């Protein structure tokens, strides 16, 4: 992970002078604007340019104030290849190196304070059904086997022109390096890495760059290319910093393919490291049928460590979502159509490893291919648009995703929502692909099939859900500890459930006062403010054509808000962005939970996964039947575990940082151990999920603390949930007796659960600047609980004093989201 250095890094005389100019209004604000990406002209002369108010404020004018060439080390350097020529087959590479501000980095000397290395590959046309592929001129040994895989070349001369510009000339011709024939009429890609640069005595991060050219003409555009996946697609899940392989400087997919090519293998395991095979096998790791995909890499030979096993890798969406990485409609990836119409054995069997193959095609040695043995050249006869079977993307189509696009839940009106009243909700379910035509919930098979389950939840208050059912807040509207009221909207009998009526115009009404147990808005003090209505669940479909609507369709959950005693409906705070979740999890797929009932809407998740909610109702019966903080029948020996969204999501995605396993009990007492979850980017990357600013302290006055345990334990249960509790069901449902952590401590401890961190958060005192005071290590759990009332009336947590914006340990700075 990147080490973030404060900027400015030193308080030099130069810094003070520039600050003085800025305060005097002599520097144009635009000089320090956002236009600072690597490659832009950010030289000092350009930055300081001409001062406002007259006179030149040039580099020459400031030279006396600059202590040497550079004030302090940069954080990172970026190479850019500007020109490549070939002198008798010897590459001559002109490049520039700049820092993260675009300022030139000079003074790099090969073998002294930097290691610069290169790859060179030619794009060889495909034959016999294969696609065009890169072939490197630079091959190296692996565990003593010569030319086993692509590698880098650093034998040559480096010229330093003193302004961040350099030239590297190979000592050998391309043919002399590995005996690979030089073909100047083909597209060539030169890759370079700047490794371990040391600037002003400090090692900073390096980077890579690539350059495509046709040597015979010098053309860099209008030439043959192979662009199937772009960096942005990978970075969407992995972020940018996590692409730092082989010691750090190799980061971009364009560089990766200059070594990871057909014919390259990992000698330690015998597995290919061809990029198109390796990446598919890694992301398909948990589904591989045959031997696990393992790579020795640098470790097995040099350190005697076991190979890296990718068997547990879980792609966080359906692996059939090919276009997540390969988009044929993206002009930046013109060859991505290969994924649709250019099937080849190496690529297809990287996932479909139950098929026997070699690089020439399917051998069908195991008899698993219905089309028998076939060379790559015949794959298109079946696997292409117009082919016998159809396009590859068509074969990978996820039918439930397609069906979900035909269903939309609509909450049209919510009335009768005052204190003491029973809400009345008008809704419809329509087909957006057919002019929003309404469905008939009593007759359409999507709503009468055996797989159908559509429900309405009513929750309050939106300031932070508690779902209380009485004025004192000691009971809840749904099942304990704090589920909302849930109302079925359909059933498979062709009749509507109690409380649901057909308006005869494609709309329906739910009168919660007509339920078997009427729902009544309590008159709490202070008032509840606003509430939410949720329509969630899955419709039914027949994907196999057997006439049975027994397949589930994960329809996007709908949420709408209503006022109780607010002047207008107040929505629940938006902390995370569902669209950001879908970047990794996709839509109608990886965010379909609880049997495809709750889908693609984080604002729906929080009505159940609220501060008071734990997994108590799903825990196994406690053998001792006693409330004592221990349930030996549970995998983690806990009587219950918080599933508050702000705690649970951090604990899941931060599993690699936690010291103790995060285990949650789900439907039918299923055990969900998230210990092996690997977030595909740094767990500290708050903006991967959060809206900007929503992760900073303080969290807000209305954010409730999180229930650590509900002061109840399960004593009996059925297949579907708990049926009896100790000391009693009332205690299980009463949030006012829960042992809570204050809000900030709950979030932070979800990842930082080591004893030192917990102790730091928990030190209690009366000083306004005492550490912690955050209520997380209860001195006497289950006997003298830290209730929400106790947290409210005690000294507030002091976390924001140090960890808020501008604090000595600002969360945004510590997590690398913002520079100091």
SEFIDO-947398 format. One record per residue (C-alpha): z, x, y; residue in three letters. Coordinates in steps of 0.1 Angstrom, whole numbers, plus 2048, in hexadecimal, padded with zeros to 3 digits. Each point is the difference from the previous one (the first is absolute). Layout:
! residues N
ZXYALA;...
! end
This chain:
! residues 820
800800800UNK;7F880C823UNK;81C811813UNK;8017F2823UNK;80781881BUNK;80D7F3822UNK;7E680181CUNK;804812817UNK;80C81A7E8UNK;80D819819UNK;80C7FD824UNK;7EB81B80FUNK;7F9808824UNK;7DD7F27FAUNK;8107DF7F4UNK;8157FE81FUNK;7E3807817UNK;7EA7E57EFUNK;81D7E8802UNK;803807825UNK;7DB7FA805UNK;8027DF7EDUNK;81E7F4815UNK;7EE80A81FUNK;7E27EA7F6UNK;7E981E7FDUNK;7F67F97DCUNK;7EA7E37F8UNK;8127EA7E6UNK;7E07FE7ECUNK;8048257F9UNK;81C7F77E8UNK;7F07E17F2UNK;7FA7F57DCUNK;7DE8117FFUNK;80E81E7EDUNK;7F17FE7DDUNK;7F58207F1UNK;7DD80980BUNK;8037F3824UNK;7FF81881DUNK;825807806UNK;7FE82480CUNK;81A80981AUNK;7E580281BUNK;7F47DE7F7UNK;8247F27FEUNK;80A80C822UNK;7DD7FD80FUNK;8007F8825UNK;8217F480FUNK;8027DF812UNK;805806825UNK;7E881D803UNK;7FD8237F4UNK;7F980F7DDUNK;81C8017E7UNK;7ED8147E7UNK;80A8167E3UNK;7FB81F815UNK;8177F281BUNK;81C7FA7E6UNK;7FA8207ECUNK;81E81280FUNK;8167E47F3UNK;7F58027DCUNK;8158187EAUNK;7E480D7EBUNK;7E47EC7EFUNK;8167E37F4UNK;8227F480AUNK;80C7F57DEUNK;7F27F97DDUNK;7EB7E17FBUNK;80A7E77E5UNK;7DE8007EEUNK;7DE810803UNK;7DE7F07FAUNK;7E18137F8UNK;7DD7F2809UNK;7E180F7F2UNK;7E580181CUNK;7E38127EEUNK;7F680D7DEUNK;7E38177FAUNK;7F58137E1UNK;7F7825803UNK;7ED8077E0UNK;8167E87EEUNK;82080D810UNK;8117E4814UNK;809807824UNK;8197E780DUNK;8097FA824UNK;81F7EC806UNK;81B7F8819UNK;8267FC7FCUNK;8147E9816UNK;8247F37FFUNK;80B7DC800UNK;7FA7FD825UNK;7DD80E7FDUNK;80A821810UNK;7EE81E7F2UNK;8128167E7UNK;7F5824802UNK;81081F7F1UNK;7FB7F77DBUNK;7F981F7EAUNK;7F77FC7DCUNK;81A80E7E8UNK;81980681DUNK;80B7DF80EUNK;7E87E87EEUNK;7EC7FB7E0UNK;7DF7EF806UNK;7EB7F77E2UNK;7DF7ED7F9UNK;7EE7EB7E7UNK;7DA7FC7FEUNK;7EF7E57EBUNK;7DD7F37FCUNK;7F87DB7FBUNK;7ED8007DFUNK;7EA7E17F9UNK;80A7EB7E3UNK;7EC8017E0UNK;7FF7E87E1UNK;8147E5812UNK;81A816810UNK;8057FE826UNK;7FD81D817UNK;81E8167FFUNK;80E81F811UNK;7FE8217EEUNK;81481D80EUNK;7F5824803UNK;82480C7FEUNK;8107FD7DEUNK;82180F7F5UNK;8158057E0UNK;81C7EA7F4UNK;81980E7E8UNK;7E981C7F7UNK;7E17EB7FBUNK;7E480C818UNK;7ED7E7815UNK;8167E47F5UNK;8007EE821UNK;7F6802824UNK;814816818UNK;7FF810822UNK;7F082080DUNK;81081781AUNK;7ED8217FBUNK;7EF808821UNK;804808824UNK;8117EB81BUNK;7F6805824UNK;8187F481BUNK;7EF7F7821UNK;8217FB812UNK;7FD7DC80CUNK;8087EE7DFUNK;7DD8077F4UNK;7FA8147E0UNK;7E480A7E8UNK;8038077DBUNK;7E58127EDUNK;8008007DAUNK;8008227F0UNK;7E97F47E4UNK;7E27E97FDUNK;8077DE7EFUNK;7EE80A7E0UNK;81481F7FDUNK;8227EE801UNK;7FF7EC7E0UNK;7DC8037F5UNK;7F77DD80CUNK;7DC7FE80CUNK;7FB7FC825UNK;7EA7E2809UNK;7FD7FF826UNK;7EB7E1800UNK;81E7EB7F5UNK;81D7F3815UNK;81C81A801UNK;8257F9809UNK;81681C80DUNK;8257F97FFUNK;81B81680FUNK;825801800UNK;818810818UNK;81E8097ECUNK;82380B80BUNK;7F880A824UNK;81C812811UNK;8017FD826UNK;81B810816UNK;8138087E0UNK;8017DC7F3UNK;7EB7F37E3UNK;7EF7E080AUNK;7EB7E77ECUNK;7DC8077F8UNK;7E47E87FAUNK;7DC7FE7F3UNK;7DD7F880BUNK;7DE7FB7F1UNK;7DC80380DUNK;7E07F37EFUNK;7DF811806UNK;7DE8067EFUNK;7FB826801UNK;7DA7FF7FFUNK;7FD7EC820UNK;822803811UNK;8017DA802UNK;8227F0800UNK;7F57DC802UNK;7E67EC7EDUNK;8078147E1UNK;80A7F57DDUNK;8257F77FEUNK;81B7F47E9UNK;81A7EB812UNK;8117E77E9UNK;8247FF80DUNK;80C808823UNK;82181080BUNK;80C7E1812UNK;7FF7EC7DFUNK;8178197EFUNK;81680481FUNK;8057DA802UNK;8198037E3UNK;809825800UNK;802806825UNK;7F382080FUNK;81B8197FAUNK;8027FA7DBUNK;7DD80E7FBUNK;80C8247FFUNK;7F880D7DEUNK;8008237F1UNK;81980D818UNK;7F77EB81EUNK;7DF807811UNK;7E97EC7E9UNK;8027DC80EUNK;7DF7EF802UNK;7EC7F07E4UNK;7E081280DUNK;8128207F8UNK;80E7F57DEUNK;7DE7FA7F1UNK;7F5824808UNK;81680B7E3UNK;8067E17EBUNK;7DD7FC7F1UNK;7F07FA7DEUNK;80681E7EAUNK;822808810UNK;81D7FD7E8UNK;8258067FDUNK;80281A7E4UNK;8257F97F9UNK;7F97DD7F5UNK;7DB8007FAUNK;7FC7E3818UNK;7E47FE819UNK;809802825UNK;7DE7F180BUNK;80B7ED81EUNK;7F07DF7F7UNK;8118017DDUNK;82180F80CUNK;8077E781CUNK;7F87E27EAUNK;81680D7E4UNK;81D807818UNK;7FF7DE811UNK;7FB7EF7DEUNK;81C8147F0UNK;8167E57F2UNK;7E37EE7F0UNK;7EF81C7EEUNK;7FC7F87DBUNK;7FC8237F2UNK;813820807UNK;811802822UNK;7ED81181CUNK;812821807UNK;7F781E816UNK;8108227FDUNK;7F380D821UNK;81281E80EUNK;8217FA7EFUNK;7FA8047DBUNK;7F1822802UNK;81580F81BUNK;8227F07FBUNK;7FF7F37DDUNK;8077DD80CUNK;7F27E17ECUNK;7E17EF80CUNK;8017E4819UNK;7FE7DF7EDUNK;7F17E4814UNK;8087E57E5UNK;8197EF817UNK;7E97FD81EUNK;7FE7DC80BUNK;7E37F6817UNK;8117E6816UNK;7E47E77FCUNK;7E87F67E5UNK;7EB81E7F5UNK;7E17EA800UNK;801800826UNK;7E581B801UNK;7F77FA824UNK;82380A80BUNK;7F38237FEUNK;7DA7FC7FDUNK;7F07E8818UNK;7DA7FC7FCUNK;7FE7EE822UNK;81081D813UNK;7E6815813UNK;81781E7FCUNK;7FD7FF7DAUNK;7DB7FA7FAUNK;80280B7DCUNK;81D7E87F8UNK;7E77E97F1UNK;8028167E2UNK;81F7ED7F7UNK;7EB7E17FCUNK;7DF80B7F1UNK;8038247F2UNK;8177FE7E2UNK;8048217EEUNK;8158097E2UNK;817819811UNK;80A7E881BUNK;8037E17EBUNK;8148107E4UNK;81880F819UNK;8117DE7FFUNK;7EF7F07E1UNK;80D81D7EBUNK;7FD7EB7E0UNK;7DB808801UNK;7F48217F1UNK;7E9815817UNK;7F582180DUNK;7EF80A820UNK;7DE7F47F2UNK;80B7DD7F9UNK;8137EA7E7UNK;80180E7DDUNK;8117E17F2UNK;8118167E7UNK;81C7E77FDUNK;7EA7E17FFUNK;8107F081FUNK;7E07FC814UNK;7ED7E07F7UNK;7E081080DUNK;80481D7E8UNK;7F982480BUNK;7EE802820UNK;7F581C818UNK;80A7FE824UNK;7DC7F7809UNK;8027DE7EEUNK;8207F5810UNK;7EE7EE81DUNK;7EE7EA7E7UNK;8207ED7FBUNK;81880A81BUNK;7EE7FA821UNK;7F57E3816UNK;7E67EE7ECUNK;80A8127E0UNK;8097F07DFUNK;8257FE808UNK;7FE802826UNK;80E81681CUNK;81E8167FAUNK;8137EF81CUNK;7F77DE7F1UNK;80F80C7DFUNK;82080B812UNK;8037E0813UNK;8237F2801UNK;7FC7DB7FAUNK;8227F780EUNK;7F8810821UNK;7E07ED803UNK;8117DF7F7UNK;81C806819UNK;7E680181CUNK;7F97DB7F9UNK;8237F4806UNK;8147FF821UNK;8237F1806UNK;8037EF822UNK;8217F5810UNK;7F47E6819UNK;8207F3810UNK;8268027FCUNK;8157E480FUNK;8237F17FFUNK;810823801UNK;81F7FA816UNK;8238067F4UNK;80A7E57E7UNK;7DC7F77F9UNK;7E98067E2UNK;7E0812808UNK;7DE7EE7F9UNK;7E38177FAUNK;7DB7F7801UNK;7E88177EDUNK;7DF8037EFUNK;7EF8187E7UNK;7DC807807UNK;7E18157F5UNK;7F681781DUNK;7E08097EEUNK;7F67DB800UNK;8067F5824UNK;8257FE7FAUNK;7FB7E27E9UNK;8227F37F5UNK;80B8017DCUNK;80D7E17EEUNK;82280B7F3UNK;8027E47E7UNK;7DE8047EFUNK;7F0822807UNK;8068177E1UNK;80B81D817UNK;81F7EB806UNK;8057EE7DFUNK;7F981E7E9UNK;81C80F7EBUNK;80081F815UNK;8067EE821UNK;820806814UNK;8007F8826UNK;8217FC813UNK;80D7FC823UNK;81E81480CUNK;8157F781FUNK;81581C80EUNK;81580881FUNK;80980F818UNK;7E381680AUNK;817818812UNK;80980C7DDUNK;7FF7E97E3UNK;8207F47F0UNK;7F47DE7F3UNK;8237F0806UNK;8047DC7F6UNK;8207F6812UNK;80F805823UNK;81881B7F4UNK;7E48147EFUNK;8138027DFUNK;7E57EF7EBUNK;7DA8067FDUNK;7E27E87FDUNK;7F38117E1UNK;80D8137E3UNK;81B81B806UNK;804817811UNK;7E97F581CUNK;7DF7F27F4UNK;7EF7E6816UNK;7FA7DC7F6UNK;7E17FE7E9UNK;7EB7E07FCUNK;7E47FC7E7UNK;7E07F280FUNK;7EC7FA7E0UNK;8047FC7DBUNK;7E97FE7E2UNK;8057DA7FAUNK;7E87F481CUNK;81D7F1813UNK;81080F81FUNK;82480C7FEUNK;81D7EE811UNK;7FF802826UNK;7DA808801UNK;7E87E580BUNK;7DA7FE804UNK;7F47F7823UNK;7DE7F57F3UNK;7ED818817UNK;8038217EDUNK;82280680EUNK;8237FC7F1UNK;8237FC80DUNK;82180D7F2UNK;81F7ED80BUNK;81D8167F8UNK;8187E3805UNK;7F07EE7E2UNK;80881D7E7UNK;8187FB7E4UNK;817816814UNK;7F67FA825UNK;7FD81E816UNK;8137FC821UNK;80181981DUNK;82480A805UNK;810801823UNK;80D824800UNK;81181281DUNK;7ED81180EUNK;7E17EA7F8UNK;7E680C7E7UNK;7E580281AUNK;7E07FE7EBUNK;7F57FD7DCUNK;7E28077EBUNK;7EA7EC7E7UNK;7EF8147E5UNK;7E57F47E7UNK;7FE8177E3UNK;7F48017DCUNK;7E18037EBUNK;7E47E77F8UNK;7EF7FE7DEUNK;7DE80C7F5UNK;7EB8037E0UNK;7F38247FFUNK;7F78017DBUNK;7EC7DF800UNK;8157F07E5UNK;8067E1815UNK;825808804UNK;80C806824UNK;81A8197F3UNK;7F881E817UNK;814806820UNK;7F0804822UNK;816814819UNK;7FB7EB820UNK;80C810821UNK;8227F280AUNK;8017EC820UNK;81D801819UNK;8077EA81EUNK;81E7FD818UNK;8137E280FUNK;81B7FC81AUNK;8227F37F8UNK;812805821UNK;7E981980FUNK;7EA7F381CUNK;7E280B7ECUNK;7FB80F7DDUNK;80B8247FEUNK;7EE8157E5UNK;8138197EBUNK;7FD82380EUNK;7E18127F3UNK;80C8227F4UNK;7E480A7E8UNK;7DB7F7800UNK;7F37F07E0UNK;7DE80F807UNK;8108237FDUNK;80F7F67DFUNK;7DD7F47F4UNK;7F1822808UNK;81180D7E0UNK;8057E07EEUNK;7E07ED809UNK;7FD7DB806UNK;8067E67E5UNK;80B81B7E9UNK;81C81A804UNK;8147E8817UNK;8017E47E6UNK;8247FE7F4UNK;8177E97EBUNK;7E47F47E9UNK;7E67FE81CUNK;8167E8813UNK;806814820UNK;7E281280DUNK;7F481481DUNK;8197F681BUNK;81E815808UNK;80D7E4816UNK;8047EB7E1UNK;81181C7EDUNK;81E801818UNK;8097DB7FCUNK;80E8097DEUNK;805825803UNK;8187FB81DUNK;820813809UNK;8177EC7EAUNK;7E97FF7E1UNK;8088147E1UNK;7F37FF7DCUNK;8217F07F4UNK;7EF7E17F2UNK;7EA8157E9UNK;81A8197F4UNK;80C7FF7DCUNK;8227EF7F8UNK;81C818808UNK;8128087DFUNK;823801810UNK;7FA7E1814UNK;81480F81CUNK;7F8807824UNK;807826800UNK;7DF81080EUNK;7F58097DCUNK;7E87EE7E9UNK;7FC8167E1UNK;7E37EA7F3UNK;7EB80A81EUNK;7EA81F7FFUNK;81180D820UNK;8237F17F7UNK;8007ED821UNK;8097DC804UNK;7E37FB818UNK;7E8814815UNK;7F37F8823UNK;7DC7F4802UNK;8017FD826UNK;7DC80880AUNK;80A81C818UNK;8158117E5UNK;7EA7F87E2UNK;7DF80C80EUNK;80E82080DUNK;8128077DFUNK;7E07F97ECUNK;7E8815815UNK;81A81B806UNK;8098037DBUNK;7F68257FFUNK;81A80781BUNK;81C7EC7F0UNK;81B8107EAUNK;8097E17EDUNK;7E87E87EFUNK;7F77DF811UNK;8017E57E5UNK;7FA7DC807UNK;8027E37E8UNK;7E37E7802UNK;7F47E07EEUNK;80F7FB7DDUNK;81781D806UNK;7E3819801UNK;80C823809UNK;7EC81081CUNK;808825803UNK;7ED80F81EUNK;80C8247FAUNK;7DD80D7F8UNK;7EE7F181EUNK;7EE81A814UNK;7F67F5823UNK;7DD80F805UNK;80A80E822UNK;81F80E810UNK;81D7E77FDUNK;808809824UNK;7DF7F280DUNK;80E7E1810UNK;7E07F480FUNK;7F07FD7DEUNK;8107DE7FEUNK;8127F9821UNK;7F47F2820UNK;80481A81BUNK;82480280DUNK;80F7E87E6UNK;81081C7EDUNK;81380F81EUNK;8247FA808UNK;8127EB809UNK;7F17E67E8UNK;80A7E2816UNK;81E7E9805UNK;7F47E57E7UNK;7FA8177E3UNK;81A7F87E5UNK;8118197EAUNK;7F68027DBUNK;8157F27E4UNK;80981D7E9UNK;8117E87E7UNK;8057DB802UNK;8248017F3UNK;7F67ED7E1UNK;7F48097DDUNK;7EC7ED7E5UNK;8147F27E3UNK;7E47EB7EFUNK;7DB7FD803UNK;7E17EE7F2UNK;7DE80F7FCUNK;7F87F8824UNK;81F80A813UNK;826800802UNK;8127E07F8UNK;82480B807UNK;812819816UNK;822810805UNK;8157F8812UNK;7E97E1805UNK;7DE7F380CUNK;80E7FA822UNK;808825805UNK;7DE80A7F3UNK;7F07EA81BUNK;81780881CUNK;7F281C816UNK;81F801816UNK;8148127E5UNK;7E581A7F8UNK;806825803UNK;7E680C819UNK;7F181F80EUNK;7F7800825UNK;7DB7FD806UNK;7F6823809UNK;81580F7E5UNK;7F07E97E7UNK;7DD80C809UNK;808825802UNK;8158007E0UNK;7E37F17EDUNK;7F0822800UNK;81C81780BUNK;8197F77E4UNK;80F8227FAUNK;826803805UNK;7FE81581FUNK;7E97E7811UNK;8157E27F6UNK;81F81080CUNK;7F0809821UNK;7F67DB805UNK;8227F47F6UNK;819813815UNK;8137E5813UNK;811805821UNK;8067F1822UNK;7EE81A815UNK;7E07F580FUNK;7EF81F7F3UNK;8108037DEUNK;7E98077E3UNK;7F47E27EBUNK;8187E4805UNK;7E57EE7ECUNK;8127EE7E4UNK;7F180C7DFUNK;81C80F7EBUNK;8187E47FEUNK;82480C7FDUNK;8097E47E8UNK;7E17EE7F2UNK;8057DD7F1UNK;8247FF80EUNK;7FC805826UNK;7DB7FD806UNK;7ED80A81FUNK;7F37DE808UNK;7E67F981AUNK;81C7F2817UNK;8138207FDUNK;7E2815809UNK;7F97E981DUNK;823803810UNK;8058257F8UNK;7F281E813UNK;7DB7FF7FCUNK;7EF81B7ECUNK;7F981F814UNK;7E080A7EFUNK;7E97FC81FUNK;815818814UNK;7F181D7EDUNK;7E37F07EEUNK;7F27EA81BUNK;7E380A817UNK;809820812UNK;81E8077EAUNK;8088227F1UNK;7F27F37DFUNK;7E87E680BUNK;7F37EE7E0UNK;7DC80080DUNK;802826805UNK;8128087E0UNK;7E77EB7ECUNK;7E3811812UNK;7F37E1810UNK;80480D823UNK;80382380FUNK;820808813UNK;
! end
